[in-house]
Amino acid sequence: MSEVRLTVEPRTEFGKGAARRTRRAGKIPAVLYGHGTDPRHLALPAIEFARLIRENGQNAVLTLNVAGAEEKAEKATELALTKTITVHPLKNYIEHVDLLVVKRGEKVTVDVPIVLTGDPAPGNLVTHELDALQVEVDALHIPEQFEVSVEGAEAGTHITAGQVALPRGATLISDPESLIVTVSEAPSEAAMEASVDTEGAGVVEDKPETEEPGEDAE
């Protein structure tokens, strides 16, 4: 995965009021931490950051150019991974971001999405059991996704985490026995109709309500 550059600004105001002002200015409050350094409070350009994550995924390595850092004798460039993105539950905008400092040659533990490719053998259904694999991998060589082929798979096929080919130097952290895919025979039309009939059997309609003696006495 290639590095992505992003120009950010240091934050000097803190608290809920300051965070709201940052967001009104079109920026996202963020904290950069890791490797024993003091946390750095930053403001990320909201539209650009959202676009980068949408196009490159949350595992993209960000090269942060910190505006004005040299004037404060701070490091002007940092490599970082997006650790956590907090999204407003109702309005769906990014409220806050946690960034993790990474170094070249360092290994990190990340969740990499699993994408299924191909179609099973005719008359079969595929159940996607696991959406991502957790792996330890070089920070600058995080795969964008793992592709798992189900092309021509027959009923009874099972694909586990341990069967996925990893890039050189990567280590699987997820349980290798975890199921990613199961393939089963699609039910026949007759079986589906029988299932519907069975589900509808035994339904008892509610009896009309009757007034109890004295119910209208008040």
N, C-alpha and C positions, 0 to 999 in steps of 0.2 A: 504494500500500500504506500503510495507516494505521500510526501509531506505536503501540508497545506499551510500557506502563510496567512496570518491574520494580524492586523494592526490593532492594538488595544491601548487603553488608557489606564493609568493608576487612579484609584479612588481614595479620596481623603476624608469623605463623609461616611458615617455608618449609621445603622439603625433603620427602622421601617420607613421613616419619613425620607431619609436620604435614598433608600432603595427605590421608593416610588418616584422621586425626582429623576433618578437615573433612568428608570424605565420610560418616563414621560419624554426624556431626551432621546429616545430611540436606542437605548443601550441596555445591556443585561448585567446586573451585578454578578460578579464572579470572585472566587477565591482560588489562588494557585498555591499548592503546598506540596511537600515531599522532599526526600533526601536531606532531612534534618534542617532545612532552611525555614526561616520565619515565613508565615503565610503572607502572600501578597494579594491585596484587594484590588481587583481590576474591573473595568467596564468594557464589555464586548459590544461591537456593533451588532444590534439585534438581527437585522435583515440578513447581513452577510453571514453571521454565525449560523443562523437557521438554514441558509442555502448550502453552506459547506457541509453541515451534518446531513442534510437531505441528499446531497449528491455523493458524499463520501462515506457516510455512516459514522456512528459514534466512536468507532475504533480508529478513525483517522488521526494521524500524528500532526498536531498543530505546531507550526513555528510561530511563536508569539513575538511580535515586534512591539515592545513597550515604549510608547511615546514619552519622551522627556526623561527616560530612565538614566541616561548618562549624566544629565545635569544634577541628579540626586545621588550619583555614584552607585547606582544600582545596575544590575545586569540588564542589558537592553534586549537580549534575545533569549528565549527559553523554548525548549521542546516540551510539549505537554500532551497528555491524553485527556479526553473528556471522561471524568469519573461518574458524575451524576448530573442529570438535567432535571430540574424541578419545574413542572408545568402547572399552570393554574387549572384547578379541576373543572371550572365552569367556562372560563373565557379562552382557554386553550393557548395562552401565550407563555413563553418561557419566563419564569420568575427568577431563577437563580441557577448558576452553573458552578460545579466543583471541578477543578482541573488538577491533574497530577503531573508533577515534574518527572520527566524521563530523561535518560542519558543514552547516547549512542552506544550500541553494543549491549545494552541492558535487556534482560528478559522481563516480560510482564505477563500477568494472567488476565485474559480477556474472554468474553463470550463472543463466539463467531457464529453468525446465522447459518442455518442449513437450508439449502434450496434443492427441491426435488426436480429431476429432469426426466423426460421420457414418459411413456405410457405403459402400463402393465399389459400382460396378455389379455386378449378379449375375454369379457365375462368376469373380470376381476376388479376388486376395489382396493385402493391404497389408503391406509390410515397413517397420517403423519403424526407420530407420537412425540417427537422432540424437536424444538425449534432452533436450538443453538447448542454448540459444543464449547465447553470451557477448556482452553488450552494455555500452556505457557509457551511464549514465543518471543523472538527478538522484537523489540518495540518498533523498529523501523521496517519490519517485514511481516506485519499482521495481515493475514489473508482477508479479503473482503467478505468471502463466504466459502462454505464447503458445498460442493455439488454432489448429490447422491442420486445415481441413476436407478430408475425402476423400469427401464425399458424392457419389455417382454417378460416381466416378473410374473411367475405363476402363483396361484393360491398356496399359502403355507410359507411363503418367503418372509424371512425376518432379517432386517439389517440393524446391526448394533453399532454403538459409538466406536467400539474397538475395530470395526471393519473399515472405517473411513481413513483414507490415505492422508497423512499429515505432511506439511512441507518439511524440508530438511531442518533439523534443529528444534522442531516443535515437539512438545510433550503433552499428551492427553491428560487433563485433570478430571474430566467427567468420568463417571463409572463406565468402564469399557463394555459392561453388560447392558447398559441402558439402551432400550429400544428406540430406534429412530423411525423405522418403517415396519408395518406389517401389511401383508397382502392377503386378502381373503376372497372367496368366491362371491360374486354378486348374487343376491337373492333373486329367485325367479319371480315373474309377475304373479304366478299362482300363490307362491309363498307370501308375497307382500299382501295380496288380497286376503289370504287366510289370517294373516296377522291383524289386519284391520278388523275383520269379522270377530276375531277373538277379543280384541280390545273393546269392541262395542257390546260384547255379550255380557249379560248379567246386570245391565244398567236398569235401575228401577226408577221410574218417574216419580217425582214428588207428588204426594196426594194434595188435593186442594185444601187450603187452610179452612178450618171450621172454627167458628166462634165458640169459646168456652163459656159455660154458664156463668152469667154475671159479668162478662167481659165489658159490656156497655153500661154497667150499673152506675158509673161515675157521672 
